[in-house]
């Protein structure tokens, strides 16, 4: 991804410049300047999509989002801590890796909303931080997997419009301010029940109401789109006839020296290619409504006078492979198709059209949102605030000691299809538990119980040739030691400080 963050908050650099001017004015003999009103704390709007890969962020499918990219910044190396919905979202809320949230799956004893609450993660999140700082907070759409309508609203959220099973986009329920509201199908005359459109209306209403109260707000709108079954809004269901999947050199190609779980997949033949193209077309149609949601939010923020003091952040919980490495559509792997997702930011002080190259990860979002709001996490986190990168002048180097890679964790294989929206389809890939290190130069994957992958990205950018067997013994030992260090690290920024091993 390549985008930027452009809200209108005064950055640290600007604040320092203002102080310097004041110091000059306050020199001996100079009259005291009139007291200036403190700048309003910025609003933060976070649009989080489900299974959206970078190949959907185009002017054809999401023109309003692409227009915002030119106004703000794009993090070109932004990754998620796990390419699975619930663990990734738990990391976003808390700023902790899965080995600290202890949320490893979508369902079962180690997954979902139940595991998140059982470990007390709900008591230390973006919402609790910002609520304590005086923000009005709102959660809309998809929260955590297996969220149940009987579950009390988690701490920190002052407004709550959360769905249970919204993947089909119709015939779902929303917990709205304590009341359970059912929404029907597309045939209900005079009522648009399409979930992404409903979330758009709710978000616009929240912004309008909160803006009139003159209180800073944090709003997360989490769509189920474009997750399977890839349901588009009826008005977009005929778009893009004949659309084909944008193939990369990894499409339909079997990896050399693959791990056991990736070995022996059937080739992507004509029938599979047609199915992938049809699924991609539905995904492209479904993100049109996400783009509408973004356009409506921007319009509402402008109308209420809040646009110039709002950070709008766009991302996804994980990506999706569709034919790469000979796999049918799915996720769960450490490949870039599944872990490398968009992060686009617009708002005060964010340079227009910036591409931010240093590594960033979803564990960084909590400390970043806190920093923009002028507060900090209530507990130590694994991530680091991205504001030094986001609000820096062009050409400014990253802070000393900035991470040189990212850590990815996954518990697998996914075994139960019951209430599991991400149960792997046939031949879509279902790896066992692993830890991975992704750096500029390489992708290293270490599987529980044995098995290793190493891809030299300078020679093999599409991660097709596993060359682990040919590494020097010292390099192999160094990679294992780096994984062991990171896995033993808990709730400290050094836990995300990946160092390449050569």
N, C-alpha and C positions, 0 to 999 in steps of 0.2 A: 504494500500500500504506500501511497505517497500523498500525504496531506498535512494540514496545519491546524492550529488552535488560535482563534482570534477574538476572545472577549475583551471587554473594555475596563478591566481592573488595572489599578496602578501596580506595576511590577516592582520587585525589589530594587532593580536598577533605577527605575524612575523615582522611587522613594528616596534612594540615596542622592540622586541629583537634586530633588526638591530640598532635601536637608542642606545640601551644599549651598544652594541659593539663599536659603534662610540664614545660614551662618554668615554669608557675606553681607546680607541686609542688616543683620544684628551686630555688625562690627561697632566698636566704640564710636559714639556720636551719631550713629544712624538711628532714625526713628523706628520704633517697633511697628512691624507690619500688622494689619488687622488680622484677627484670628480667622482661619479658613475652616469651612465645614469639612469634617472627615468624609472621605469618599464612601459611598454606599457599598456595603458588602455585596459581592457579586452573587447572582443566581447561578445555579448549575443544573443543566438539563442533560440527562444521560439517556441516549437511545441505544438499547442493547438488543441486537437481533439474535436469532437462533440458527446455528449452522450456516451462517452466511460466509461464503468464500470471496476472496478479492475479485474473482472473475465476474461477479455480479455488480460490482461498483463501476459502472460504465455510464456514459452519457445516454446510451440507448435505453437502459433499464432504470437508472436512478439519476436523472438529469439535475434534480434539485440538490441532491447530495454532492454530485460532482461540482456544481456551481459553488457550494460551500467549501469544497476542497481548495478552490482557488482563493478563497477569502481567509483560509486558515492554514493549519499545519497538518501534515501526515507523518506518522511514525512509520518508517519504511521497514523496520525490523521489530515489530510488535508481535509477541507470542503469548499463548495461554499456558497455564501450569498443567493442564490436563485437557486432552481433546475429547472431553465428555461433559455434557451440560452441567450437572449438579456440582461436581468437584470444581469446575471452572467458576461457576457462579459463587460458590462458597469462598473461593479465593478472592473474587472481586469484592464481595461484601466485607471480608475480614482483613485482607492484605496478607494472608497466610497461605503457605503451600498446603497441598492435601495432607502431608504428613503432620501438619500442625492443626488443620481444621478437623482431621480424621474423617473427612467426607470423601470417600473413594468411589462411590457408585451413585446411580440414580435411585436405586431401590435396595431393600434388604437392610440388614443390621448396620452396614457401613455406608449407607447411602441415603439420599433424599433429605427432605425437611426433618424427618425423624432423627437422623443421625446428627444433623446440624444442631438441633435443639438439645439432644441428649448430652452433647459435649459442651453446652453452654455458649456456643459460638454466637448466638443471637444477641448476647449481652455486650458484644464489642464489635461494632460494625460501622460502616459509613453513616448509617442512620442515627445511631446513638451518639456518635461524635458531633454530627451537625445539629441534631436536636439540642444537645447540651450547649452548643454555640449560639442558639437562638434562631435556628433555621426552622421553617415549616417544611416538612419532608413528606413526599408522596411516592408510593410504590404502585405501579400499574402493570397488569399483564402477567407475565410468567415470573414467579418468584423462585421457588426451588421445587424440584420434582417431588411428587407425592404430597404436595401441600394439600391439606384437607380443610373443607369449609368450617369444620368445628374447631380448628386451631385458633387460639387467640391471636390478635394482631401482635407481631413481634415488637419488642422495645424500640423506641426511637422513631417510629413511623406515625405521623399525625394524620395522614390520609392513606386509605388502603382500598384499592380496587384490583383484586388479584383473582385470576382464573384457576380452575382446577385442571381440567384436561382440554386445553384450547387448541390442540394441534389441528383438528378438522376445520377450525375457524367458524363453525356453526354448531348449534346445539351444545352449549356449554353453560356453566354457571360462573358468576362472579361474586366474590365476597366484597360487597360495597358498603363501607362504613358500618360494618357489623351485620348488614342484611344480606341474605343469599338471594341473588337475582338470576333467574334463568333467561337465557337468550335462545331463540329458536333457529329455524332454518332460513334459507334464502327466499323462501316462498311466502313469507309473512308480509303481506301487502302494507306499504307505507312505513316499513321499519327496516332499517339497515342493520342486520345482526352480525355482519361480517366483523370478526373480532378486532382486526387491525383498525378498521374504521371506528369501532366503538371506543377503542383506546385513544384514538386521535381526538374524538369529541371530549372524552373525559380529561385528557391532558390539556386541551385548550381551555376547558372550563376551570381547571385547577389554576392555570396560569392567570387567567382573567381575574378570578376571585382573590388570589393571593396578592397579585400586583396591586389591587385596589386597597389592600390592607397595609401596603408599604412595609412588607416584611420579607427578608431574603428567603429564597426557597431552593430546595433540592428536589428534583423530580427525576425519577427513573421510570422510563416507559420501556418495558421489555416485551417485544413482540414474540409470538410463536413462529411467525414467518421468518425465513422460508423453510422451516423444518418440514419433513415429510408428515403428511401426505402431499405437501406442496399444493395447498388449495388456493387458487387465485380468487380474487373478488369476481363476481359474475361479469362486471363491466369490463374486465380485462382478460376474460377467458379465451378470447379469440386472437389475442395479440401474437405477433411474431410467428406467423405460419412458416414452416420449413426451417425454423431455427436449429442450428447444429451446435454441438458442444465445442467450446474452444479448446482444442487438443494441444497439449504440450508434448515434448519428446518422450515423456514418461507414459503417455497414453497407450494402453495395449501392449506394454513392454514388460516382460518378466525380469525381475531382478536377478543378477548373478550372485551366487553364494548366499541365497536368502535364508532367514531364520525358518525354522520348521513350520511355523504357522502360515508363512507366506509361500511356502513351496507347493508346486503342483497345481496351481490354479489354472482353470481352463482359459484358453485365449479369448479375448474380447472379440467375438465374431459379429457378423452382421445383425443378428437378432439382439444381442446385448448392446451393440452400438445404437440401434434404433431406440431401445428402452432408455439408454442414458440420455440421448437427445431429447426424448419426450419428457423425461424428468427435469432436465435442465430448462426446457421451455416453460414448464409449470413454475419452476423456481424463479425464472425471470419475470413471469407474469405476477407472481405473488409479491415480489419486492416492489412492484409499482405502487402498491398500497402503502408500503413502508415509506417510500419516497413522498407520497402524498402526505403522510403523517408529518414528515419533516418539514415539508413546505407549509403546512397548516400551523405548525408550531412556530416557525419563523415569522409567519404573518401575524400570529397572535402576540408574539413577543414585540414585534414592531408596533402593533396597534396600541398595546398597553404601555409603550415607552420603556420596555425592559430589555430590548434587544442589545443596546449598547453596553449593558451591564450584566450580560449573561454569557456564560461559557456553555456552548453546545458541543457535546461529546458523542461520537458515534463509534460503535464497535460490534463485535460478535463474540459469543461464548466459545466458539470453536469453528473450524472450517469443515470441509467435506471433500473427500476424494470421489471421483466419478470416472473410473476407467484407468486411472494412473496405477502403475505397478501391477497391471492386470486385475485390479480389484473392481468389483461392482460398487455402486454408491454406498458409502459408509464413512466412518471416522475412527477414533480410538487409537490410531497409530501415531508415531513420532515424526512422520514425514511432514514436510512443510505444508502440504495440501490440507492437513488437519489441524496444525498448531499455529500457523502463521496467518493472522487475520488483520483486518483493517483497524486502525485507530486514527480517527480524524477529529481535530479539535478546532473550534472557532471561538473567538472571544477577545476580551480586552487584553491588549499587549501581545497577542499572538501574531507573528509576522505572516503576511499573506503569501500563500503559495510556497510555504516552507516545506522541505522534506527533511525530517529529522532522522539521522542515520543511527545514532547509538541505540543499543538494545533496550527495549522496554518490555514489560510483562504485565499480565493482569493483576498481579499482587501489588503493582505500583499505583493502581487507581485510587484505593482508599487514601493513602498518604497524599496523593496529588489533589484529590477533591478537598481534603482537609486543609492543605496548604493554600489553595485558592480561596477558601473561606476564612483563612486567618486562624485556624486552629490546628490541632494535631491529634493523632490517634490516642485513644484512652489507654491502650496497651501497645507495647512494642510490636512491630510488624516485620515481615520478611521483605517487603517491598520498600522502594524509595520514591519520594516525590519526584515527578517528572517536570516540575515547574522550572528548575534551572535549565532544562532543555527547551521547554515550551516557550518561555518568555525571554530567551536569550537573543541577542542580536545575531544576524546572519554571520556565519564564519566563526562564532565563538566556540571554542573547544568544550567538550563535556567536562564536568567537574572531575578533578583528579580522583583516580581510583574507580571511575565508573565501570560497571560490569562489562565484561567482554563476551558474554554469552548468556544463555538462559537455561534454567532447569525445568524439565518436564517429567511428571510422575504419572503412572497409570496402574490401576489394579485390574487385572483381568485373569482369564477371559470373562466376558459378560455371559452369564449362564442361564438366567431365568427370563423367559419372554413375558412373564406375567407383569402387567402394568409397566413394562419397560419400553419406552418410546424409541430407544436406541439399540434394541436387540438386533444384532447384525443379521442382515439378509444373507442368503447363500452366496458364498464367494466374495463377500464384501470385506473380509478381514476381521479377525477377532483375536488380537494378540494377548499373550499372557502378561503378567505384571512386569513392568520395566521402569527403569529410570533412564532419562536421556539428557545429554548435554548438547545444546545447539550453539555453535560459535560461528564466526564469519567463515572460518576455514573448513568446518567439519560438522557432521552429525554423528554422535556416538550414542549407541543404545545398549544398555546392559540389562539382561533379562534375569528375573529371579529363578534360581535353579540352574543357571547356565545359559549360554547363548549370547552372542555379541554381534553388533553391526557397527561399521565405521565407514562413512562416506566422505571422500575428499571433495569438498564442494568447489574447489578451484578447478579441478579436472572433471568433476561429475556433479554439476549444479542441480540435476534432477534426481539425485539420490538413487541411482540404479545399480551401482557396482559396490558391493560390500567387500572392502579390502582389509578388514580387521585382521585376518590371518597373516597378512604380510607386514604388520606393524612390528617395530622393534620391541623387545620385551620391556624395556624401560618405559616406553610410551604406554603400553598396555597397563603396566603397574601404576603409572601416573594417572591414567584415566580412572582406574578403579579407586585409587586413593582420593581423587577429587569427588567422585560420587559419594564415597563413604563420608567425607567431610561434610558435604552439603546435607546428606540425609541425617546426620547427627546434629545438625544445627537447628535451633528453634527460636523463632520470633525475634529476629534481629536482622537488620539490613545486610549484614555480612552473609546471611543465609542465601541471598540471591546473588552473591558476588562470584559468579562463575569465572574461572581463570582457564584459558586454553592450555592444553597439554600438547607439547610438540614432540 
